[in-house]
Amino acid sequence: MKRNRFWLSASGLALALLLGACGGGAGSGSGGTVTVNFVDALGNPWAPPKVATQVGTGAWQSAPSGISVTLNLPSGVAQYGVAFTCGTETQVVQFTKGEAPNPTLRCSSVNAPTPVNVTLNYNDSAFPTTANRLYSVNTLNVAFGPLTSNPATLTVSPGQGDLLVALYNNSWAVIALKGLLNQNFTAGANFSLNFAASDATSGTGNIGSYPVPSGFTTGGTAVFHVTPLGAYAILNNDFSAPGNALAFPLPPSALAGQKGVYANAFSSGLSVLSVEAFTGTSHTPALPPVFNPTVNTSAKLPAFSGLSASGSDFIGYGFSANWPGNSLTAIVSKGWIGTGTSYALPDLSSLGFPVPATNDPAGYEANAFYSNKPLGTLLAAPNFWKLLATPGIYLRSGTKEGSYTTP
């Protein structure tokens, strides 16, 4: 197994996690009020510097800065939107009341906790062929890297989470896994891991070969073990080409969690990705349809047409633009877009939000998202690996990305 740091953000999954929103329970489909709450990285109430709201698909209006904003929807109107500044980003959500009646929107870059150092002592003498050791800690954020000393100092975000250590031989084949689950990571904390024979991998699992769109010749497959709070270990990967079958060692049966497979493929600015959790010893992933909308960059913020994603597991789109010093990201739900086939990133400059200057180098990304979990579940996860720890989840994305110079 190569120690390969594949690119998780290429599909735009980062867009789905950027907002860290949660749905807030069921609600009636239209009319009445929607209250949107804002929180910082720690989940504490927080007031964005700038807020704007949209009722239905109408014009955007400035709203007072505060820890929440309430929208009044007329009878028969279900759609609404909220935009707010989060550091150097403008974040936009456009949902329906039925999908997200009272969402909480998180700005993960504000008041993020200062990382702390903890100490890990480990004994892996039960596995004398160990040549490489990798650890993962998932609290609010993920820490991942090699263990190069014993005891080892790990720099992690403070909080409750899981620790997982994987042992590999000199060919990077995983030979043992051991975790400390649901631990409190505070400054100066000490943890100990003693590997035993029962922590050995045992048996072989298989990822089946899967079809890849024509012309998508780069990409590949990886398989992981993910603990209940999102610590992870790489079981095997192959990024020589997408679609290949992949064998992997099975984790010890006593280790809590589930397995996850990551499959992607790329072709000239287009990509398709599937991330799927599974139990058992075998699984075959399925890539989503290619998403190739027409992109109009004649304005400072791009517009997208030819939007035709569909299916019972289609949940919405993500659109973004970035330019020096700023970015704008929009999550647009299936219910909000309805049968619409076009979308333009909103220019909120008249309300004091940033837009690119003339002749700025800029980039765009458009994503169609598919999942067997509701939008609220996806947006509630504070990071990718906690999302993958959701039992039985899959998340797929078709993506188009490119660059332009602003007019």
Summary of the structure (lengths in Angstrom):
residues: 407
radius of gyration: 22.2
end to end distance: 46.8
largest distance: 69.7
contacts: 1424
relative contact order: 0.17
helix: 8%
strand: 47%
